[in-house]
Amino acid sequence: MPLQRKASTILVVDARELRRAAMMGLLSAWADANSIELIAVAPDDAVEATEANANCRMVVFIVGSQSIRARENMQWIKVMRAIAPSAPIVVISDAEDGAEVVSS
């Protein structure tokens, strides 16, 4: 049976492999049910992954306990906006600070 290409892709971006795997596990059943391909990459690989999957419909960027406003994270968000300009970017942070939550 030939492999079917899924209509949409969601890119999961996280520097930590274990967190990427956890997010993939969380989203996989939903993605399969909706014919969405999940691709998990480290930030350094996001550009290449997006170029290979022009149908990127969303980017999930996990920053963990780092500040969303950290210079490196803000630079990555700019890169993700440039490589997937029409895709929403969901930023997931462990921070509980209200100012941090609404900062982006």
Helices and strands as residue ranges (DSSP letters): E 8-14, H 17-33, E 36-41, G 43-45, H 46-52, E 56-64, H 71-83, E 89-93, H 98-101
